[in-house]
Amino acid sequence: MALMSNRYGTAARRAAAGGTAVALALLLSACGGGGEQGGDDRGKASENAGSASSAPPDQSTPTADGGGPTVPDTSATLATINGSSGFQFVIHSAVRDQGGFLTVTGSLKNTSSKMLIAPPQWSGQEVSVKQTGPSLAGITLLDKTEKKRYYVLRDTEGYPLTTTGITTVKAGGTVSVFAQFPAPPANVTQVDIQIPQMPVATIEIS
């Protein structure tokens, strides 16, 4: 059974309304080769039997007045990321918000014939976000143009601005997901999305 948190809308509104969330964002510069962490992520991704494919964006995702996403626009597909366990992430949009944020929306699917348990690595390793419970705080974006890595934003209480509460996904089930990051510079039109234990995929920013 997929458990979704009600923090989806409230977290997005906090990000749009409070500039303090940006100050809490974790932003690290990567080295020329992607940095030590980037290298580890890519190495782990290559060990998986999954695959990732990218596609040009068709439409942007509509946003609410508060600046956060409401329901992902599933008619667009930027990338399809297949893991070896049966999990599949379909990335629908990567949209710059007025407050200097980049909101990524997508669908998490269980393509197998059995219930799957969300891996703890998706939540990240930071002590400050473990209070949230299961989340997608472990997702990062790699800007190869500026050689920087972007982490999921946190609110003033340390909660990650991303979907929380996913513990399992039933066979054939789909869960809508989102994550907010600091927006890369305007000249950056592509970033790599890195989900723990999943292959890396390149997505277009709109």
Number of C-alpha atoms within 10 A of each C-alpha: 13 17 13 16 14 11 17 20 19 12 21 26 18 20 26 19 13 13 14 13 21 21 14 15 19 14 17 13 14 20 15 10 10 19 16 10 12 19 14 12 20 17 12 15 21 15 12 15 12 19 17 18 16 16 16 12 19 14 16 18 24 15 16 13 10 15 21 25 24 17 16 21 19 17 12 19 21 22 24 22 22 23 22 14 16 17 22 22 22 23 28 28 30 26 22 21 18 10 15 16 20 22 26 23 26 26 20 20 21 25 20 15 11 13 17 22 16 18 14 15 16 18 25 20 12 10 9 13 19 16 10 15 14 22 29 26 28 20 21 23 24 24 22 17 13 14 15 20 24 23 20 25 27 26 20 16 10 17 22 31 28 28 25 24 18 23 17 16 22 18 17 15 18 17 17 17 24 26 27 31 28 23 20 23 11 8 8 14 13 18 22 16 23 21 24 22 20 28 26 25 21 20 26 18 22 16
